[in-house]
Amino acid sequence: MADRNFYPEEGHYYPRKVEADGSAVFGASSAIASQDFTGGTFAKVGTGDFSLTLSDTFNAVKSVHVQYHVNSATPTDIVPQVYSVSASSKLIKFKLLTGTVPTDPGTGAVAYVRVTFKNSGV
């Protein structure tokens, strides 16, 4: 179980939490061109479907926030949807949707992800 040296925040329901955040930049064919997430790795699962595999197991995932940013003169209205979170299997899955249809992001688009965990050291 992970007990990282992150900065805990006091005064919450759980006495300590761990936050990790990072981003994935999409390239041609919506492949992950680059990523910056300490403690995890992004992967493309299918059309508009992505996963974040965590390096360590935590007691619980308290929240997941995904924000999508497009670098385009003609942006599309894509909304991220987190549809599977498992602290025990170290896997978070999310889709990028246009309406209800999974949609591949354009080249240069970025997904920013922030995950809040219950610190296993508490």
Contacts in CASP RR format, 6 or more apart in sequence:
PFRMAT RR
TARGET T0000
AUTHOR 0000-0000-0000
METHOD contacts of the structure
MODEL  1
MADRNFYPEEGHYYPRKVEADGSAVFGASSAIASQDFTGGTFAKVGTGDF
SLTLSDTFNAVKSVHVQYHVNSATPTDIVPQVYSVSASSKLIKFKLLTGT
VPTDPGTGAVAYVRVTFKNSGV
1 56 0 8 1.000
1 57 0 8 1.000
1 58 0 8 1.000
1 59 0 8 1.000
1 120 0 8 1.000
1 121 0 8 1.000
2 18 0 8 1.000
2 55 0 8 1.000
2 56 0 8 1.000
2 57 0 8 1.000
2 58 0 8 1.000
2 117 0 8 1.000
2 120 0 8 1.000
3 119 0 8 1.000
3 120 0 8 1.000
3 121 0 8 1.000
4 18 0 8 1.000
4 56 0 8 1.000
4 119 0 8 1.000
6 18 0 8 1.000
6 19 0 8 1.000
6 20 0 8 1.000
6 119 0 8 1.000
8 15 0 8 1.000
8 16 0 8 1.000
8 17 0 8 1.000
8 18 0 8 1.000
8 119 0 8 1.000
9 16 0 8 1.000
9 17 0 8 1.000
9 19 0 8 1.000
10 16 0 8 1.000
14 62 0 8 1.000
14 118 0 8 1.000
14 119 0 8 1.000
14 122 0 8 1.000
15 122 0 8 1.000
16 118 0 8 1.000
16 119 0 8 1.000
16 121 0 8 1.000
16 122 0 8 1.000
17 62 0 8 1.000
17 116 0 8 1.000
17 117 0 8 1.000
17 118 0 8 1.000
17 119 0 8 1.000
18 58 0 8 1.000
18 116 0 8 1.000
18 117 0 8 1.000
18 118 0 8 1.000
18 119 0 8 1.000
19 114 0 8 1.000
19 115 0 8 1.000
19 116 0 8 1.000
19 117 0 8 1.000
20 37 0 8 1.000
20 38 0 8 1.000
20 39 0 8 1.000
20 40 0 8 1.000
20 114 0 8 1.000
20 115 0 8 1.000
20 117 0 8 1.000
21 37 0 8 1.000
21 112 0 8 1.000
21 113 0 8 1.000
21 114 0 8 1.000
21 115 0 8 1.000
22 35 0 8 1.000
22 36 0 8 1.000
22 37 0 8 1.000
22 38 0 8 1.000
22 112 0 8 1.000
22 113 0 8 1.000
22 114 0 8 1.000
23 35 0 8 1.000
23 36 0 8 1.000
23 37 0 8 1.000
23 110 0 8 1.000
23 111 0 8 1.000
23 112 0 8 1.000
23 113 0 8 1.000
24 32 0 8 1.000
24 34 0 8 1.000
24 35 0 8 1.000
24 37 0 8 1.000
24 42 0 8 1.000
24 50 0 8 1.000
24 110 0 8 1.000
24 111 0 8 1.000
24 113 0 8 1.000
25 32 0 8 1.000
25 33 0 8 1.000
25 34 0 8 1.000
25 35 0 8 1.000
25 108 0 8 1.000
25 109 0 8 1.000
25 110 0 8 1.000
26 32 0 8 1.000
26 33 0 8 1.000
26 104 0 8 1.000
26 105 0 8 1.000
26 106 0 8 1.000
26 107 0 8 1.000
26 108 0 8 1.000
26 109 0 8 1.000
26 110 0 8 1.000
26 111 0 8 1.000
27 33 0 8 1.000
27 106 0 8 1.000
27 107 0 8 1.000
27 108 0 8 1.000
28 107 0 8 1.000
29 104 0 8 1.000
30 44 0 8 1.000
30 47 0 8 1.000
30 48 0 8 1.000
30 104 0 8 1.000
30 105 0 8 1.000
30 106 0 8 1.000
31 44 0 8 1.000
32 42 0 8 1.000
32 43 0 8 1.000
32 44 0 8 1.000
32 50 0 8 1.000
33 107 0 8 1.000
33 108 0 8 1.000
35 41 0 8 1.000
35 42 0 8 1.000
37 52 0 8 1.000
37 113 0 8 1.000
39 54 0 8 1.000
39 55 0 8 1.000
39 56 0 8 1.000
40 52 0 8 1.000
40 53 0 8 1.000
40 54 0 8 1.000
40 55 0 8 1.000
41 52 0 8 1.000
41 53 0 8 1.000
41 55 0 8 1.000
42 50 0 8 1.000
42 51 0 8 1.000
42 52 0 8 1.000
42 111 0 8 1.000
43 50 0 8 1.000
43 51 0 8 1.000
43 53 0 8 1.000
44 50 0 8 1.000
45 51 0 8 1.000
45 93 0 8 1.000
46 102 0 8 1.000
47 102 0 8 1.000
47 103 0 8 1.000
47 104 0 8 1.000
48 95 0 8 1.000
48 96 0 8 1.000
48 97 0 8 1.000
48 102 0 8 1.000
48 103 0 8 1.000
48 104 0 8 1.000
48 105 0 8 1.000
49 93 0 8 1.000
49 94 0 8 1.000
49 95 0 8 1.000
49 102 0 8 1.000
50 93 0 8 1.000
50 94 0 8 1.000
50 95 0 8 1.000
50 96 0 8 1.000
50 111 0 8 1.000
51 91 0 8 1.000
51 92 0 8 1.000
51 93 0 8 1.000
51 94 0 8 1.000
52 91 0 8 1.000
52 92 0 8 1.000
52 93 0 8 1.000
52 94 0 8 1.000
52 113 0 8 1.000
52 115 0 8 1.000
53 90 0 8 1.000
53 91 0 8 1.000
54 90 0 8 1.000
54 91 0 8 1.000
54 92 0 8 1.000
54 115 0 8 1.000
55 90 0 8 1.000
56 90 0 8 1.000
57 87 0 8 1.000
57 88 0 8 1.000
57 90 0 8 1.000
57 120 0 8 1.000
58 87 0 8 1.000
58 117 0 8 1.000
58 118 0 8 1.000
58 119 0 8 1.000
58 120 0 8 1.000
59 87 0 8 1.000
59 117 0 8 1.000
59 118 0 8 1.000
59 119 0 8 1.000
59 120 0 8 1.000
60 87 0 8 1.000
60 117 0 8 1.000
60 118 0 8 1.000
61 85 0 8 1.000
61 86 0 8 1.000
61 87 0 8 1.000
61 92 0 8 1.000
61 115 0 8 1.000
61 116 0 8 1.000
61 117 0 8 1.000
61 118 0 8 1.000
62 116 0 8 1.000
62 117 0 8 1.000
62 118 0 8 1.000
63 115 0 8 1.000
63 116 0 8 1.000
64 82 0 8 1.000
64 85 0 8 1.000
64 92 0 8 1.000
64 94 0 8 1.000
64 113 0 8 1.000
64 114 0 8 1.000
64 115 0 8 1.000
64 116 0 8 1.000
65 113 0 8 1.000
65 114 0 8 1.000
65 115 0 8 1.000
66 80 0 8 1.000
66 82 0 8 1.000
66 94 0 8 1.000
66 111 0 8 1.000
66 112 0 8 1.000
66 113 0 8 1.000
67 80 0 8 1.000
67 111 0 8 1.000
67 112 0 8 1.000
67 113 0 8 1.000
68 78 0 8 1.000
68 79 0 8 1.000
68 80 0 8 1.000
68 96 0 8 1.000
68 105 0 8 1.000
68 109 0 8 1.000
68 110 0 8 1.000
68 111 0 8 1.000
68 112 0 8 1.000
69 109 0 8 1.000
69 110 0 8 1.000
69 111 0 8 1.000
69 112 0 8 1.000
70 76 0 8 1.000
70 78 0 8 1.000
70 105 0 8 1.000
70 106 0 8 1.000
70 108 0 8 1.000
70 109 0 8 1.000
71 108 0 8 1.000
71 109 0 8 1.000
71 110 0 8 1.000
72 106 0 8 1.000
72 109 0 8 1.000
76 98 0 8 1.000
76 103 0 8 1.000
77 98 0 8 1.000
77 99 0 8 1.000
78 96 0 8 1.000
78 97 0 8 1.000
78 98 0 8 1.000
78 103 0 8 1.000
78 105 0 8 1.000
78 109 0 8 1.000
79 96 0 8 1.000
79 97 0 8 1.000
79 98 0 8 1.000
79 99 0 8 1.000
80 94 0 8 1.000
80 95 0 8 1.000
80 96 0 8 1.000
80 97 0 8 1.000
80 111 0 8 1.000
81 94 0 8 1.000
81 95 0 8 1.000
81 96 0 8 1.000
81 97 0 8 1.000
82 92 0 8 1.000
82 93 0 8 1.000
82 94 0 8 1.000
83 93 0 8 1.000
83 94 0 8 1.000
83 95 0 8 1.000
84 91 0 8 1.000
84 92 0 8 1.000
84 93 0 8 1.000
85 91 0 8 1.000
85 92 0 8 1.000
85 93 0 8 1.000
86 92 0 8 1.000
87 117 0 8 1.000
92 113 0 8 1.000
92 115 0 8 1.000
94 111 0 8 1.000
94 113 0 8 1.000
95 102 0 8 1.000
96 102 0 8 1.000
96 103 0 8 1.000
96 104 0 8 1.000
96 105 0 8 1.000
96 111 0 8 1.000
97 103 0 8 1.000
105 111 0 8 1.000
END
